[in-house]
């Protein structure tokens, strides 16, 4: 019943979000096109989902074109990126635009993931979907990590997001999976709302 109820909530919440926030989508789309007319407003990146299924996660573009090439061209910066849990502080990340920094801090860049929720790639609550390179961080628990649908909101984000690096992040994500339940999900959503308003670890 928990899994069925959770999926129904995901669909309804995603539809509600896409409809109610459509003016925000339009405004952000226009701003991004004005800022960089030749670049797409939506960024898609391959992530690993439930049972190892690969899917495209969608975000409003917060980076310059060829962002990955720029990052990997600077070997020291890329090493720091990996060592810091596949994240960089905005001030040190040459890929992020000024508009993109605002979108990230406000978490507006994540809004297109309502579509990921609607089509079933993601859930409202769950462990954050990772890129394939990050799976090594889960070691022998990788199958457990991939046993659930990844989420737009999770215990890791509520606990500090980018401020929490591996291996601590691994423990937090697995803690959610082991204790997942309806009321636990609600508590995580509420904690995420607080974290979003505080911009805690949002970069």
C-alpha positions as CSV (number, residue, x, y, z in Angstrom):
1,X,0.0,0.0,0.0
2,X,2.9,2.3,0.8
3,X,4.4,1.9,-2.7
4,X,1.1,2.3,-4.5
5,X,0.1,5.4,-2.4
6,X,3.5,6.9,-2.9
7,X,3.2,6.6,-6.7
8,X,-0.2,8.2,-6.7
9,X,1.1,11.1,-4.6
10,X,4.0,11.5,-7.0
11,X,1.8,11.7,-10.1
12,X,-0.7,14.2,-8.4
13,X,2.1,16.3,-7.0
14,X,4.0,16.4,-10.3
15,X,0.8,17.4,-12.2
16,X,0.0,20.1,-9.7
17,X,3.5,21.4,-9.7
18,X,3.8,21.6,-13.5
19,X,0.4,23.4,-13.8
20,X,0.7,25.8,-10.9
21,X,4.3,26.7,-11.5
22,X,4.0,27.0,-15.3
23,X,4.4,30.9,-15.1
24,X,7.7,30.3,-13.2
25,X,8.8,27.9,-15.9
26,X,8.0,30.5,-18.6
27,X,9.9,33.3,-16.8
28,X,13.0,31.2,-16.2
29,X,12.9,29.9,-19.7
30,X,12.8,33.5,-21.1
31,X,15.6,34.7,-18.8
32,X,17.9,31.8,-19.8
33,X,17.3,32.4,-23.5
34,X,18.0,36.1,-23.1
35,X,21.2,35.3,-21.1
36,X,22.4,32.7,-23.7
37,X,20.2,32.5,-26.8
38,X,22.1,29.7,-28.5
39,X,22.1,27.4,-25.5
40,X,19.1,25.2,-24.4
41,X,17.2,26.3,-21.3
42,X,16.8,22.7,-20.1
43,X,19.9,20.6,-19.1
44,X,19.7,16.8,-19.2
45,X,22.2,14.5,-17.5
46,X,22.2,10.8,-17.3
47,X,21.7,9.4,-13.9
48,X,21.3,5.9,-12.5
49,X,17.8,5.1,-11.2
50,X,16.0,2.2,-9.6
51,X,17.5,-1.3,-10.4
52,X,20.3,0.4,-12.3
53,X,18.0,1.9,-15.0
54,X,19.6,4.9,-16.7
55,X,17.5,8.0,-17.3
56,X,17.8,11.7,-18.1
57,X,17.4,14.0,-15.1
58,X,16.1,17.5,-16.1
59,X,17.1,20.8,-14.7
60,X,17.1,24.4,-15.8
61,X,20.5,25.1,-17.2
62,X,22.8,26.8,-14.6
63,X,26.1,26.2,-16.4
64,X,27.9,27.4,-19.5
65,X,28.0,25.2,-22.7
66,X,30.5,22.4,-22.6
67,X,30.6,22.5,-18.8
68,X,31.9,19.0,-18.4
69,X,34.8,19.5,-20.8
70,X,35.7,22.7,-18.9
71,X,35.7,20.9,-15.6
72,X,37.7,17.9,-16.8
73,X,40.3,20.1,-18.6
74,X,41.4,21.4,-15.2
75,X,42.8,18.2,-13.6
76,X,43.3,19.7,-10.1
77,X,39.8,21.2,-10.0
78,X,38.3,17.9,-11.2
79,X,40.1,16.0,-8.5
80,X,38.7,18.4,-5.9
81,X,35.3,18.0,-7.5
82,X,35.4,14.2,-7.0
83,X,36.9,14.5,-3.5
84,X,34.2,16.9,-2.5
85,X,31.4,14.4,-3.3
86,X,31.1,15.5,-7.0
87,X,30.3,19.0,-6.0
88,X,32.1,22.4,-6.1
89,X,31.3,25.6,-4.2
90,X,29.7,28.1,-6.6
91,X,32.5,30.6,-6.2
92,X,35.0,28.0,-7.3
93,X,33.0,26.5,-10.1
94,X,33.9,28.1,-13.5
95,X,30.9,26.3,-15.2
96,X,28.2,28.2,-13.3
97,X,26.7,31.4,-14.7
98,X,25.5,34.3,-12.5
99,X,21.8,33.4,-13.3
100,X,22.6,29.8,-12.7
101,X,24.0,30.6,-9.2
102,X,20.7,32.2,-8.3
103,X,18.7,29.3,-9.7
104,X,20.8,26.8,-7.7
105,X,20.6,28.8,-4.4
106,X,16.9,29.1,-4.7
107,X,16.5,25.4,-5.9
108,X,14.5,26.7,-8.9
109,X,16.9,24.8,-11.2
110,X,15.4,21.6,-9.9
111,X,11.8,22.3,-10.9
112,X,11.9,20.4,-14.3
113,X,12.2,17.3,-12.2
114,X,8.4,17.4,-11.8
115,X,8.5,15.8,-15.3
116,X,10.9,13.0,-14.0
117,X,8.4,12.4,-11.2
118,X,5.4,12.3,-13.6
119,X,6.9,9.7,-15.9
120,X,8.2,7.5,-13.0
121,X,11.9,8.0,-13.2
122,X,11.9,9.7,-9.8
123,X,9.7,10.0,-6.7
124,X,9.0,13.0,-4.6
125,X,11.0,11.5,-1.7
126,X,14.0,9.2,-2.1
127,X,17.8,9.0,-2.3
128,X,19.2,11.5,-4.7
129,X,19.9,9.9,-8.2
130,X,23.6,9.7,-8.9
131,X,25.9,9.6,-11.9
132,X,27.4,6.2,-12.6
133,X,30.8,7.2,-11.2
134,X,29.3,7.7,-7.8
135,X,28.0,4.2,-7.4
136,X,31.4,3.1,-6.2
137,X,30.8,5.1,-3.1
138,X,28.1,2.6,-2.1
139,X,30.4,-0.5,-2.2
140,X,28.6,-3.7,-1.1
141,X,25.4,-1.7,-0.5
142,X,24.9,-0.6,-4.1
143,X,22.1,-3.0,-4.7
144,X,20.2,-1.7,-1.7
145,X,20.8,1.9,-2.8
146,X,19.4,1.0,-6.3
147,X,16.4,-0.9,-4.9
148,X,14.2,2.2,-4.5
149,X,13.1,4.9,-6.9
150,X,15.4,8.0,-6.5
151,X,13.8,11.2,-5.2
152,X,13.6,14.9,-5.8
153,X,13.7,15.4,-2.0
154,X,15.6,13.2,0.4
155,X,17.2,12.9,3.8
156,X,20.6,13.9,2.4
157,X,19.2,17.3,1.1
158,X,17.4,17.8,4.4
159,X,20.6,17.1,6.3
160,X,22.8,19.6,4.5
161,X,22.9,18.7,0.8
162,X,26.3,19.7,-0.6
163,X,27.7,20.3,2.8
164,X,27.7,16.5,3.4
165,X,30.2,14.5,1.4
166,X,30.9,10.8,0.9
167,X,31.1,8.5,2.9
168,X,28.7,10.3,5.3
169,X,26.2,10.9,2.4
170,X,26.2,7.1,1.8
171,X,25.2,6.4,5.4
172,X,22.4,9.0,5.2
173,X,20.9,7.7,1.9
174,X,21.0,4.1,3.2
175,X,19.4,5.2,6.5
176,X,16.4,6.5,4.5
177,X,16.0,3.3,2.5
178,X,16.1,1.2,5.6
179,X,13.4,3.3,7.3
180,X,11.2,4.4,4.4
181,X,7.6,4.8,5.2
182,X,4.7,7.2,4.7
183,X,5.2,9.4,7.8
184,X,8.9,9.3,7.5
185,X,8.5,10.7,3.9
186,X,6.3,13.5,5.2
187,X,8.9,14.4,7.9
188,X,11.6,14.5,5.2
189,X,9.5,16.8,2.9
190,X,9.0,19.2,5.8
191,X,12.7,19.2,6.6
192,X,13.5,19.9,2.9
193,X,11.1,22.9,2.9
194,X,13.0,24.3,5.8
195,X,16.4,23.6,4.2
196,X,15.3,25.2,0.9
197,X,14.3,28.4,2.6
198,X,17.6,28.5,4.5
199,X,19.5,27.6,1.2
200,X,21.4,25.1,3.3
201,X,24.1,23.5,1.1
202,X,22.5,24.7,-2.1
203,X,25.3,24.8,-4.7
